[in-house]
Amino acid sequence: MGAPPGNPPDGQTPLKGQSRPKKIAPLRPPRWWMVLAVVCLALSIWLQRPGIFDHQLGNIFTWALTLLACSTLSFWFVFRSGYSLLLRILYPAAAMIGVALFLTFFRIEQVTGEMTPIFTYRFAQRPDEQLPPPQNSGDSIDLQTTGPDDFPQFLGPRRDAVYRAVSLERDWAAHPPEERWRVPIGAGWSGFAAVNGYGVTLEQRRDQEYVTCYDLASGELLWSHSHAAQHNTVLGGLGPRSTPTIDEGRVYAHGATGVFVCLDGATGELLWEKNLPVAFGASVESDVKNIAWGRAGSPLIVDHLVIVPAGGPGGAPGGGRNISLVAYDKKTGREVWRGGNRQVSYSSPALATLAGVRQVLSVNEDNVSSHDIKTGAVLWQHPWPGSSAANASVSQPVAVNAQSVLLSKGYGGGAELLGITRSEKDGAWSVTSRWKEPRLLKTKFCNVALLEGRYAFGLSDGILECIDLKEGRRLWKKGRFGHGQILRVGDVLLVQTESGDIAMVDASPEKFRVLGEIKVFQSKCWNTLCLYGSRLLVRNDREAVCLELPLAPNSPGS
C-alpha cells in the first residue's frame, strides 16, 4: 500500500505539498515519585476510616499527605514529564497565582474540632467587632434569691452535666421547642449560668472582655463589666472560655488571659480582682506559650472559698514553680491556700466526697490530683498524661461513687476508672486503675454525663457513645454530632452539636435513638448548655438563643 496522502514514505524527502510528520515526544515513566504520590493519596484515604486515629489527627495527616502527593505530581509534571516547556511553565505559575489570590482575599478564621479550616473574607469585620459596647439598663437585679430551677455554675448545680429540676417531653414532633428570643453576642466559648430568671456569661467585643447579665424573659442585656483583654488563636478561636459562677448574689468570672473577678450581681460592680498570671509569676508570653488556647477553668465555690486553677511559669528560666489550684475567700478575695505543683489544664476544679472525705478534684496538665478543702494539700494524685500546649486535657473528673473517679480525654487518651481508698489505720490514700481503655470516651471538648452510677454518655471523637462503667466496655457508639456538648435531663440527653443543632437523644444504655432535632445556629458551637426550668440557653461565638422546651406532664415545673 502507498503512504497516506500528505505523508511521504519513511526515509524519503517529502514531495511538494507534503508535510513532514510531527514527532511526539514520549512521556517519561513516572518512576518513584509517581509511586510516592499514589501511596500518599491511598494513605490519606485510609486514614479517614473510622477507628484508625482520632478524627483530628487523621485529618492533619490527610492534609499533609495530600499536599505531599500534589507536590510530588507537580514535580513530575514540571521537571520529568514530556509536555512542552510552555505548558510546564504556565502550570506552576497559574497555581501560584491562584493560591496567592485566594490568600489575598481569604484567611483561616478558625478550625473545627476535627481540624478542618474555616475560611472567611480577609477584609471583613469579625462579628464581635460589629457589636457596640453593651449599654447597661441601670436597674438593680436580684441574684441573691435562689430556687429549684437555678443553674448557677458550669455544667449545672452539681457540676456533673445533669439537670434534675424538670422532666422533658420526649415527642418534639408533637410538642416542638419554641424560640423565645435571639440576640447577637460577643465571641467566646463561655456558657451561661442562671439564677432567679437571669443569666450571666462571658463574651469578647473588640479588645474588651465582658461579663454580661441578661434577662431570661426578654434577652435584654441588663449590666456588664469589662476589662481590656483579648485571647485569640486560629486553633482555639477568640474570646473567653470559662463559665461564670453565681453564689449568694455575687458573680465570679475567670477570663481567657487569667483576669479573675468578683462582681456584685445586682449591678455588675467590681468587688475584687486578681490577675492570676501576675500573681503566680508568669509573663504574658509564657502564659500564652504554656496554656496555648486560653485559660478555661470555671470558678468553684466550696463553703467560704472560691477555687480556680492557678498556673505559673511552666519551667521558665528563673521562675518559681507551677501551682495547680488557688483558693480565695469568696467575699474579700484574700488568698487562703495554694495547692499542687502541676501546670493547669483546661478542666475546672470539682467537688467530690470519696472514702467519706470531701475534697476538690483537679485535672492538671499531666496528672489528676485531690486536695484538702481547708489547706489545699494534695491528698492523692495519679498520672494523666497531657500537655496544655498540645494534647490538652479538657474534660472534668467525675466521681462515680464514694470509691471511684472517671477520667476521659481526647487526643487518643480515652477513659480510665480509678479506684480510691483510704486506710483506716493511718489515713493513707491509695489509687488504683480499675480499667483503662484508650478507645472509649475520647472526649476532646465534651464532658460525660452519668446514668444510675453505672453508665456514662459522652461525645467520643464527635460520636455519641454509651459505656458500661463496671465492665469498661462500649454499649453503643452512634450519631456524628461533632465536638459539641451534652446535658442529661432525666431520661433524655440534650446534645448541642458542633454544627449548631440541638438534638434530643434517649438516655438509654440499650440502644441509640434520636427523639428530636432542631437547627439553632449556622456556625460552629463549642459552648456548654444551660437549662433554667423549661428555658434552654444556648449560644456560640455570635448569637445567644433562649428556647422554651416542652415539659413532660409529670414534670415538677409543668
LOKOL-549060 format. One line per 5 residues: number of its first residue (from 1); their letters; for each residue x, y, z of C-alpha. Coordinates in pm, 1 decimal, padded with zeros to 6 digits, always signed. Layout:
LOKOL-549060
NUM> A> X,Y,Z | ... .
***
This chain:
LOKOL-549060
1> MGAPP> +00000.0,+00000.0,+00000.0 | +00113.6,+00355.6,-00059.9 | +00181.0,+00607.2,+00203.9 | -00117.5,+00800.9,+00335.0 | -00193.5,+01119.2,+00137.1 .
6> GNPPD> +00016.7,+01410.3,+00250.4 | +00285.3,+01192.8,+00412.2 | +00594.4,+01060.2,+00232.1 | +00720.4,+00708.6,+00289.2 | +00961.2,+00667.2,+00575.0 .
11> GQTPL> +01314.8,+00783.6,+00495.1 | +01207.3,+00977.7,+00179.0 | +01212.8,+01350.7,+00128.0 | +00859.4,+01490.5,+00124.4 | +00730.9,+01598.6,-00217.1 .
16> KGQSR> +00599.6,+01942.2,-00282.1 | +00274.7,+01993.9,-00092.4 | +00354.1,+01718.8,+00152.1 | +00445.5,+01790.0,+00519.1 | +00698.2,+01612.4,+00736.1 .
21> PKKIA> +00520.8,+01412.8,+01011.4 | +00534.7,+01566.1,+01358.6 | +00727.5,+01372.0,+01616.8 | +00550.6,+01346.2,+01954.1 | +00789.7,+01328.7,+02247.0 .
26> PLRPP> +00716.8,+01020.0,+02452.1 | +00604.1,+01069.1,+02811.9 | +00868.6,+00953.3,+03051.3 | +00769.9,+00689.1,+03300.4 | +00673.6,+00837.7,+03641.0 .
31> RWWMV> +00914.4,+00616.1,+03832.2 | +00946.7,+00660.2,+04214.2 | +00776.1,+00999.6,+04250.8 | +00461.3,+00869.8,+04084.9 | +00459.5,+00573.5,+04320.1 .
36> LAVVC> +00507.3,+00810.8,+04615.6 | +00212.8,+01022.3,+04504.9 | -00014.8,+00720.9,+04471.7 | +00093.1,+00587.1,+04810.6 | +00028.9,+00925.5,+04975.2 .
41> LALSI> -00319.4,+00952.3,+04825.2 | -00400.1,+00595.6,+04926.8 | -00281.8,+00658.3,+05282.2 | -00486.8,+00979.5,+05306.9 | -00799.8,+00785.1,+05212.9 .
46> WLQRP> -00715.6,+00500.4,+05454.0 | -00665.4,+00744.4,+05743.3 | -01027.6,+00859.0,+05710.6 | -01155.9,+00514.1,+05806.4 | -01326.1,+00507.6,+06148.6 .
51> GIFDH> -01109.6,+00389.7,+06435.6 | -00770.1,+00445.4,+06270.0 | -00689.4,+00770.3,+06452.3 | -00881.8,+01036.0,+06636.7 | -01050.6,+01230.0,+06358.5 .
56> QLGNI> -00846.5,+01545.3,+06413.3 | -00517.7,+01355.2,+06387.3 | -00642.5,+01168.3,+06082.6 | -00734.8,+01497.7,+05918.4 | -00393.8,+01650.3,+05991.8 .
61> FTWAL> -00215.1,+01351.7,+05839.1 | -00456.9,+01352.2,+05544.0 | -00389.0,+01720.7,+05470.9 | -00014.2,+01661.5,+05494.1 | -00018.0,+01350.7,+05273.8 .
66> TLLAC> -00244.7,+01515.6,+05014.8 | -00010.5,+01815.3,+04999.6 | +00287.9,+01581.8,+04958.2 | +00109.5,+01389.1,+04682.3 | +00019.4,+01707.5,+04494.5 .
71> STLSF> +00374.4,+01840.0,+04532.0 | +00516.4,+01513.6,+04400.5 | +00287.8,+01514.4,+04097.2 | +00372.8,+01879.4,+04031.0 | +00744.3,+01799.7,+04047.8 .
76> WFVFR> +00698.5,+01518.2,+03797.4 | +00492.4,+01735.4,+03562.1 | +00734.4,+02030.1,+03564.3 | +01070.5,+01850.8,+03561.0 | +01015.7,+01497.9,+03432.2 .
81> SGYSL> +00716.7,+01487.8,+03201.6 | +00744.8,+01525.4,+02824.6 | +00498.4,+01810.2,+02791.5 | +00600.4,+02133.2,+02621.6 | +00816.6,+02384.8,+02805.7 .
86> LLRIL> +00545.0,+02648.7,+02782.0 | +00287.8,+02424.0,+02946.7 | +00533.0,+02322.2,+03218.0 | +00596.4,+02690.5,+03295.8 | +00232.6,+02800.6,+03281.7 .
91> YPAAA> +00110.5,+02527.0,+03517.5 | +00308.7,+02623.7,+03831.2 | +00269.3,+02993.4,+03752.8 | -00110.3,+02961.5,+03734.7 | -00117.2,+02752.7,+04052.2 .
96> MIGVA> +00092.1,+03003.5,+04248.4 | -00113.5,+03297.6,+04122.4 | -00435.6,+03118.3,+04220.3 | -00309.5,+03043.0,+04569.3 | -00182.4,+03399.3,+04610.6 .
101> LFLTF> -00516.6,+03546.8,+04502.2 | -00708.6,+03318.6,+04736.8 | -00486.8,+03406.9,+05032.6 | -00513.6,+03775.5,+04942.9 | -00889.4,+03774.5,+04981.9 .
106> FRIEQ> -00947.4,+03494.3,+05233.2 | -00791.4,+03381.7,+05562.0 | -00837.0,+03092.7,+05803.9 | -01059.7,+03239.3,+06074.7 | -01066.3,+02925.5,+06289.5 .
111> VTGEM> -01085.1,+02548.0,+06265.2 | -01340.8,+02285.9,+06362.5 | -01280.7,+02031.3,+06635.6 | -01155.6,+01792.5,+06367.2 | -00900.7,+02044.8,+06237.7 .
116> TPIFT> -01091.4,+02140.2,+05923.2 | -01014.3,+02506.1,+05840.7 | -01295.3,+02763.2,+05824.8 | -01217.5,+03044.6,+05578.4 | -01354.9,+03395.9,+05586.4 .
121> YRFAQ> -01319.4,+03709.9,+05374.5 | -00991.3,+03869.5,+05482.9 | -01115.8,+04229.6,+05489.3 | -01447.8,+04166.2,+05665.4 | -01500.4,+04276.2,+06023.2 .
126> RPDEQ> -01533.6,+03999.5,+06277.7 | -01886.3,+03962.9,+06418.2 | -01768.7,+04085.1,+06761.6 | -01620.0,+04397.8,+06600.8 | -01961.8,+04485.4,+06459.9 .
131> LPPPQ> -02123.7,+04490.3,+06804.6 | -02142.4,+04814.8,+07003.0 | -02026.8,+04821.0,+07365.8 | -02304.0,+04688.6,+07593.7 | -02534.1,+04950.6,+07739.7 .
136> NSGDS> -02637.5,+04886.2,+08099.0 | -03006.3,+04922.1,+08181.2 | -02928.8,+05094.7,+08511.5 | -03169.4,+04869.7,+08702.2 | -03059.8,+04668.8,+09005.1 .
141> IDLQT> -03146.0,+04299.6,+08985.3 | -03174.1,+04018.1,+09238.3 | -02923.2,+03733.5,+09210.0 | -02944.3,+03652.5,+09580.6 | -03282.1,+03480.5,+09563.8 .
146> TGPDD> -03239.1,+03117.7,+09465.1 | -03480.4,+02847.7,+09353.0 | -03501.7,+02485.7,+09235.7 | -03468.0,+02583.6,+08868.0 | -03128.6,+02750.3,+08913.4 .
151> FPQFL> -02827.6,+02650.5,+08703.6 | -02565.9,+02853.4,+08893.5 | -02240.0,+02722.1,+08750.4 | -02057.4,+02530.4,+08480.2 | -02237.7,+02203.2,+08389.6 .
156> GPRRD> -02522.7,+02260.2,+08635.2 | -02598.8,+02266.7,+09008.1 | -02365.5,+01973.1,+09087.1 | -02114.8,+02040.1,+08805.8 | -02186.8,+01696.0,+08657.7 .
161> AVYRA> -02370.2,+01771.4,+08328.1 | -02700.1,+01651.8,+08480.4 | -03007.8,+01869.9,+08544.7 | -03262.0,+01723.0,+08785.6 | -03521.1,+02000.7,+08829.2 .
166> VSLER> -03753.1,+01904.6,+08539.7 | -03850.1,+01620.2,+08306.5 | -03880.0,+01689.2,+07934.5 | -04146.5,+01591.7,+07682.7 | -03994.2,+01321.9,+07462.2 .
171> DWAAH> -04202.4,+01389.8,+07149.0 | -04071.5,+01701.7,+06976.2 | -04274.5,+01626.0,+06663.3 | -04599.3,+01679.5,+06854.6 | -04456.9,+01932.7,+07103.3 .
176> PPEER> -04172.3,+02123.1,+06935.6 | -03947.2,+02365.8,+07126.1 | -04026.5,+02734.9,+07076.7 | -03770.8,+03010.9,+07032.2 | -03831.0,+03288.1,+07286.8 .
181> WRVPI> -03556.5,+03528.4,+07186.6 | -03234.9,+03556.2,+06989.2 | -02972.4,+03827.2,+07039.6 | -02626.6,+03894.8,+06896.3 | -02348.9,+03826.1,+07143.6 .
186> GAGWS> -01973.8,+03871.4,+07161.5 | -01722.9,+03599.5,+07077.3 | -01613.4,+03321.8,+07310.8 | -01692.0,+02967.3,+07420.7 | -01836.2,+03050.6,+07762.6 .
191> GFAAV> -02169.3,+02903.5,+07870.7 | -02448.3,+03062.6,+08076.3 | -02508.6,+03035.8,+08449.0 | -02865.3,+03121.9,+08553.7 | -03026.9,+03220.6,+08884.3 .
196> NGYGV> -03370.3,+03373.6,+08960.2 | -03454.3,+03442.1,+08596.3 | -03120.5,+03599.8,+08499.1 | -02830.3,+03456.6,+08301.3 | -02463.0,+03559.1,+08307.4 .
201> TLEQR> -02189.3,+03472.9,+08061.7 | -01853.2,+03591.9,+07929.0 | -01802.7,+03742.2,+07584.7 | -01548.7,+03929.7,+07372.4 | -01626.2,+04256.2,+07193.6 .
206> RDQEY> -01327.9,+04406.6,+07012.3 | -01042.2,+04440.1,+07263.8 | -01264.3,+04416.4,+07572.5 | -01359.1,+04103.2,+07765.3 | -01704.9,+04136.3,+07923.1 .
211> VTCYD> -01904.0,+03967.1,+08194.5 | -02264.9,+04024.4,+08090.9 | -02605.3,+03964.3,+08250.9 | -02924.9,+03903.8,+08051.0 | -03294.9,+03890.3,+08139.2 .
216> LASGE> -03409.6,+03535.5,+08058.3 | -03763.9,+03650.5,+07983.5 | -03669.2,+03900.5,+07711.8 | -03300.0,+03863.1,+07625.4 | -03236.3,+04222.7,+07733.2 .
221> LLWSH> -02880.9,+04297.1,+07843.4 | -02905.3,+04434.9,+08199.0 | -02547.6,+04503.3,+08305.4 | -02189.1,+04437.7,+08200.4 | -01840.0,+04461.9,+08339.5 .
226> SHAAQ> -01533.8,+04485.9,+08114.8 | -01157.5,+04490.0,+08121.5 | -00905.2,+04522.6,+07840.2 | -00805.3,+04169.3,+07737.1 | -00815.0,+03950.5,+07429.3 .
231> HNTVL> -00709.6,+03592.4,+07364.2 | -00722.1,+03482.4,+07001.6 | -00567.5,+03185.4,+06821.2 | -00658.0,+03013.1,+06496.4 | -00690.7,+02674.3,+06663.6 .
236> GGLGP> -00875.2,+02790.9,+06975.4 | -01067.6,+03088.6,+06847.1 | -01138.8,+03427.6,+07000.6 | -01259.2,+03522.3,+07346.0 | -01316.6,+03377.7,+07694.5 .
241> RSTPT> -01368.4,+03006.1,+07751.1 | -01489.9,+02954.3,+08107.4 | -01841.0,+02983.8,+08251.3 | -01917.1,+03226.4,+08539.3 | -02036.5,+03107.3,+08880.4 .
246> IDEGR> -02318.9,+03273.0,+09075.9 | -02317.5,+03247.4,+09454.8 | -02500.1,+03448.5,+09723.1 | -02564.9,+03736.4,+09486.4 | -02207.8,+03756.0,+09355.3 .
251> VYAHG> -02070.1,+03661.0,+09014.4 | -01724.4,+03503.8,+08980.1 | -01568.6,+03501.7,+08633.4 | -01231.6,+03382.1,+08502.8 | -01117.0,+03532.2,+08171.6 .
256> ATGVF> -00909.0,+03371.6,+07899.0 | -00597.5,+03573.1,+07989.7 | -00625.6,+03494.3,+08362.0 | -00809.9,+03800.1,+08493.8 | -01033.7,+03670.5,+08774.1 .
261> VCLDG> -01308.7,+03898.7,+08904.3 | -01579.9,+03900.8,+09170.3 | -01877.7,+04121.2,+09083.0 | -02185.4,+04245.9,+09263.4 | -02460.7,+04050.2,+09088.8 .
266> ATGEL> -02709.0,+04333.7,+09135.1 | -02522.1,+04586.8,+08922.2 | -02206.9,+04426.0,+08782.5 | -01988.7,+04648.0,+09001.7 | -01636.9,+04515.7,+09065.5 .
271> LWEKN> -01584.9,+04391.5,+09422.4 | -01233.4,+04248.9,+09383.0 | -00997.4,+04131.8,+09109.2 | -00694.3,+03903.3,+09065.8 | -00455.7,+03880.3,+08772.9 .
276> LPVAF> -00354.4,+03514.9,+08803.6 | -00051.1,+03509.2,+08570.0 | +00096.1,+03807.6,+08754.6 | +00010.1,+03659.5,+09094.4 | +00188.0,+03334.2,+09009.1 .
281> GASVE> +00493.2,+03468.3,+08831.8 | +00404.3,+03405.3,+08468.2 | +00463.8,+03661.5,+08196.8 | +00207.5,+03720.0,+07925.2 | +00434.8,+03540.4,+07678.0 .
286> SDVKN> +00495.6,+03235.0,+07897.6 | +00127.8,+03207.9,+07989.1 | +00027.3,+03202.0,+07622.1 | +00303.4,+02951.3,+07548.5 | +00217.9,+02715.2,+07834.2 .
291> IAWGR> -00163.1,+02747.8,+07821.3 | -00184.7,+02787.4,+07446.6 | -00562.2,+02800.5,+07398.7 | -00656.0,+03033.1,+07682.5 | -00747.2,+02978.7,+08045.4 .
296> AGSPL> -01075.2,+02790.1,+08071.0 | -01120.0,+02693.2,+08436.3 | -01462.6,+02784.6,+08577.7 | -01460.5,+02901.0,+08943.8 | -01576.1,+02651.1,+09207.9 .
301> IVDHL> -01748.4,+02761.1,+09530.0 | -01683.6,+02541.6,+09834.1 | -01802.9,+02673.3,+10170.6 | -01643.1,+03019.4,+10218.2 | -01390.9,+02965.1,+09935.9 .
306> VIVPA> -01378.5,+03023.5,+09562.1 | -01125.8,+02795.6,+09390.7 | -00968.7,+02836.4,+09045.5 | -00673.6,+02686.5,+08852.9 | -00365.0,+02897.0,+08921.6 .
311> GGPGG> -00079.3,+02830.8,+08679.0 | +00271.9,+02964.4,+08690.0 | +00593.1,+02999.6,+08490.5 | +00592.1,+02648.1,+08347.4 | +00963.9,+02597.6,+08381.7 .
316> APGGG> +01063.0,+02940.5,+08255.9 | +01424.5,+03030.3,+08348.8 | +01443.8,+03194.5,+08689.5 | +01076.2,+03148.7,+08764.3 | +00938.9,+02960.0,+09068.2 .
321> RNISL> +00703.8,+02668.9,+09031.4 | +00361.7,+02587.6,+08898.7 | +00059.3,+02596.0,+09128.4 | -00236.7,+02375.5,+09036.5 | -00511.3,+02546.0,+09239.9 .
326> VAYDK> -00558.9,+02860.9,+09445.2 | -00839.4,+02932.1,+09692.3 | -00959.9,+03280.8,+09787.2 | -01203.7,+03398.0,+10048.8 | -01509.0,+03441.3,+09829.7 .
331> KTGRE> -01614.5,+03767.9,+09997.8 | -01286.3,+03952.2,+10042.5 | -01055.8,+03798.9,+09780.0 | -00793.3,+03717.5,+10042.7 | -00576.5,+03423.6,+09940.3 .
336> VWRGG> -00635.9,+03124.8,+10170.7 | -00423.5,+02846.3,+10020.1 | -00228.3,+02718.0,+09722.0 | -00232.0,+02350.9,+09626.0 | -00044.6,+02121.8,+09388.9 .
341> NRQVS> +00261.4,+02177.7,+09169.4 | +00141.2,+02093.8,+08817.7 | +00065.0,+02333.3,+08533.7 | -00306.6,+02388.4,+08475.9 | -00514.7,+02225.5,+08204.2 .
346> YSSPA> -00846.2,+02338.7,+08050.2 | -01056.3,+02149.8,+08303.5 | -01226.4,+02302.7,+08608.7 | -01200.0,+02202.3,+08976.4 | -01480.1,+01976.5,+09104.8 .
351> LATLA> -01613.2,+01888.2,+09449.8 | -01640.1,+01520.9,+09546.7 | -01680.1,+01301.9,+09853.2 | -01452.5,+00997.4,+09835.1 | -01394.6,+00746.4,+10115.2 .
356> GVRQV> -01608.8,+00971.0,+10332.9 | -01391.1,+01281.5,+10282.4 | -01499.2,+01597.9,+10096.9 | -01224.3,+01704.0,+09859.9 | -01152.4,+01907.5,+09548.0 .
361> LSVNE> -01055.3,+01719.1,+09230.4 | -00835.4,+01882.0,+08969.3 | -00732.1,+01756.7,+08626.4 | -00398.8,+01927.0,+08566.6 | -00172.0,+01935.1,+08264.8 .
366> DNVSS> -00025.5,+01587.6,+08318.8 | -00198.3,+01437.5,+08622.3 | -00515.6,+01440.9,+08832.6 | -00494.0,+01544.4,+09195.8 | -00718.2,+01562.3,+09501.4 .
371> HDIKT> -00691.7,+01846.0,+09752.7 | -00788.7,+01906.2,+10112.9 | -01059.4,+02172.6,+10121.8 | -00917.6,+02359.7,+10422.0 | -00549.3,+02363.8,+10330.2 .
376> GAVLW> -00514.7,+02272.0,+09961.5 | -00273.9,+01991.9,+10049.9 | -00258.0,+01708.8,+09796.9 | -00441.0,+01402.4,+09929.9 | -00368.7,+01177.6,+09631.2 .
381> QHPWP> -00263.9,+01207.1,+09269.9 | -00247.3,+00991.1,+08959.7 | -00071.4,+01029.2,+08622.1 | -00292.3,+01155.7,+08340.7 | -00056.7,+01246.4,+08054.3 .
386> GSSAA> -00113.3,+01561.6,+07856.1 | +00026.1,+01898.0,+07753.8 | -00158.5,+02229.8,+07772.5 | +00020.0,+02332.9,+07453.5 | -00051.8,+02011.3,+07259.0 .
391> NASVS> -00266.3,+01711.0,+07362.7 | -00469.1,+01914.2,+07610.7 | -00684.5,+01779.9,+07892.5 | -01028.4,+01943.3,+07895.5 | -01286.0,+01703.7,+08039.6 .
396> QPVAV> -01395.2,+01703.3,+08403.2 | -01311.5,+01433.8,+08658.2 | -01634.5,+01261.9,+08762.1 | -01690.0,+01092.9,+09097.9 | -01889.3,+00782.4,+09004.3 .
401> NAQSV> -01944.2,+00682.3,+09367.0 | -01761.2,+00706.9,+09700.8 | -01479.7,+00480.2,+09579.3 | -01419.6,+00564.3,+09211.9 | -01343.5,+00852.5,+08975.7 .
406> LLSKG> -01387.4,+00850.7,+08597.3 | -01139.7,+01031.6,+08372.3 | -01183.4,+01092.3,+07999.7 | -00982.9,+01272.5,+07735.0 | -00945.0,+01327.4,+07362.0 .
411> YGGGA> -00622.7,+01314.0,+07159.2 | -00610.1,+00937.4,+07199.5 | -00634.6,+00946.7,+07578.2 | -00964.8,+00765.0,+07617.7 | -01107.1,+00674.8,+07958.7 .
416> ELLGI> -00982.0,+00538.3,+08287.4 | -01170.1,+00440.1,+08603.0 | -00977.1,+00499.3,+08925.1 | -01041.6,+00318.5,+09249.7 | -00991.0,+00541.9,+09555.6 .
421> TRSEK> -00945.5,+00401.2,+09906.3 | -00820.0,+00530.3,+10239.8 | -00653.4,+00327.3,+10511.2 | -00844.4,+00316.9,+10838.7 | -00515.9,+00260.6,+11020.1 .
426> DGAWS> -00307.9,+00560.8,+10913.9 | -00537.1,+00754.6,+10678.3 | -00309.8,+00697.0,+10378.9 | -00474.3,+00725.6,+10036.6 | -00441.4,+00461.1,+09766.6 .
431> VTSRW> -00522.9,+00495.1,+09395.6 | -00557.3,+00200.7,+09159.2 | -00660.7,+00177.8,+08795.1 | -00966.3,-00045.5,+08769.9 | -00960.0,-00028.7,+08393.3 .
436> KEPRL> -00813.1,+00190.1,+08120.6 | -00924.3,+00193.8,+07757.8 | -00793.8,+00449.0,+07503.2 | -01075.2,+00362.4,+07260.7 | -01354.3,+00473.3,+07495.6 .
441> LKTKF> -01490.2,+00822.6,+07567.4 | -01238.1,+01023.0,+07367.5 | -01395.4,+01347.5,+07486.6 | -01191.6,+01624.6,+07326.5 | -01401.4,+01922.9,+07444.1 .
446> CNVAL> -01705.1,+01748.3,+07589.9 | -01779.5,+01616.3,+07938.4 | -01954.0,+01294.6,+08032.6 | -02293.7,+01252.5,+08197.3 | -02365.4,+00950.7,+08417.1 .
451> LEGRY> -02681.2,+00744.1,+08449.1 | -02760.0,+00531.9,+08756.8 | -02392.4,+00535.9,+08855.7 | -02335.6,+00256.7,+08603.4 | -02343.1,+00411.5,+08256.2 .
456> AFGLS> -02161.6,+00707.9,+08105.4 | -02252.3,+00909.6,+07795.1 | -02015.7,+01135.7,+07605.6 | -01918.2,+01264.2,+07263.0 | -01628.1,+01034.8,+07183.3 .
461> DGILE> -01429.2,+01177.6,+06894.7 | -01750.1,+01358.5,+06794.1 | -01973.4,+01048.1,+06808.4 | -02217.9,+00988.3,+07093.9 | -02111.0,+00689.1,+07298.3 .
466> CIDLK> -02252.3,+00495.1,+07592.4 | -02026.4,+00275.7,+07804.1 | -02069.9,+00036.5,+08093.2 | -01854.4,+00170.8,+08376.0 | -01845.4,-00152.5,+08570.1 .
471> EGRRL> -01700.2,-00354.0,+08284.7 | -01523.9,-00076.4,+08093.1 | -01683.7,-00166.4,+07762.6 | -01879.4,+00012.3,+07492.6 | -02254.0,-00048.6,+07469.5 .
476> WKKGR> -02309.9,+00163.0,+07161.3 | -02147.5,+00445.4,+06965.0 | -02358.3,+00620.2,+06702.9 | -02455.0,+00959.3,+06566.1 | -02200.0,+01207.7,+06435.9 .
481> FGHGQ> -02261.7,+01527.1,+06634.0 | -01911.2,+01673.3,+06616.6 | -01728.2,+01821.9,+06911.7 | -02029.2,+01972.1,+07084.8 | -02169.0,+01940.8,+07439.3 .
486> ILRVG> -02424.7,+01728.7,+07626.5 | -02658.0,+01766.5,+07923.8 | -02864.2,+01483.9,+08070.6 | -03216.9,+01580.4,+08178.8 | -03390.6,+01280.8,+08333.6 .
491> DVLLV> -03424.8,+01008.6,+08071.8 | -03301.9,+01214.0,+07775.9 | -02978.7,+01371.2,+07659.9 | -02970.0,+01719.9,+07512.0 | -02686.6,+01734.2,+07260.0 .
496> QTESG> -02555.6,+02064.8,+07128.4 | -02387.9,+01966.9,+06802.3 | -02075.5,+02140.0,+06678.7 | -02260.2,+02249.8,+06364.5 | -02533.8,+02429.8,+06559.7 .
501> DIAMV> -02820.8,+02183.7,+06604.8 | -02988.2,+02074.7,+06927.5 | -03071.5,+01704.6,+06937.0 | -03266.6,+01510.8,+07198.3 | -03147.1,+01153.5,+07238.6 .
506> DASPE> -03288.5,+00873.7,+07450.5 | -03058.9,+00830.7,+07753.6 | -03077.8,+00454.5,+07728.7 | -02789.7,+00208.5,+07756.3 | -02990.9,-00035.4,+07543.7 .
511> KFRVL> -02977.9,+00145.9,+07210.9 | -02919.6,+00479.3,+07037.9 | -03234.3,+00669.0,+06939.7 | -03277.3,+01033.0,+06834.3 | -03609.6,+01169.1,+06964.3 .
516> GEIKV> -03595.2,+01511.8,+06803.8 | -03365.8,+01768.4,+06645.2 | -03383.5,+02139.3,+06564.2 | -03148.9,+02382.0,+06389.6 | -03036.8,+02673.0,+06608.6 .
521> FQSKC> -02711.7,+02815.1,+06466.9 | -02548.6,+02836.3,+06126.1 | -02191.9,+02840.2,+06256.9 | -01964.7,+02645.2,+06490.8 | -02072.3,+02592.5,+06851.5 .
526> WNTLC> -01846.5,+02469.4,+07132.2 | -02036.4,+02630.8,+07421.9 | -02191.5,+02432.3,+07706.1 | -02568.9,+02418.5,+07762.9 | -02765.8,+02585.0,+08042.0 .
531> LYGSR> -03120.1,+02483.4,+08138.4 | -03327.0,+02703.9,+08368.7 | -03657.8,+02525.4,+08426.8 | -03801.3,+02487.2,+08078.4 | -03577.3,+02756.6,+07924.9 .
536> LLVRN> -03273.5,+02626.1,+07741.8 | -02997.8,+02884.2,+07698.7 | -02764.7,+02812.8,+07408.3 | -02501.6,+03029.5,+07247.7 | -02197.7,+03027.3,+07027.0 .
541> DREAV> -01948.5,+03299.7,+06938.1 | -02210.3,+03508.6,+06753.7 | -02559.2,+03461.5,+06896.5 | -02742.6,+03368.2,+07214.3 | -03081.8,+03195.1,+07197.0 .
546> CLELP> -03344.8,+03104.4,+07454.2 | -03563.0,+02802.5,+07368.9 | -03875.6,+02702.2,+07558.0 | -03867.8,+02323.8,+07589.6 | -04192.3,+02131.2,+07640.6 .
551> LAPNS> -04206.9,+01963.3,+07981.0 | -04337.7,+01616.0,+08049.3 | -04688.4,+01605.6,+08204.5 | -04548.5,+01480.6,+08536.5 | -04255.8,+01724.4,+08548.7 .
556> PGS> -04229.3,+01941.8,+08864.2 | -04234.9,+02257.4,+08652.6 | -04519.8,+02159.7,+08419.5 .
***
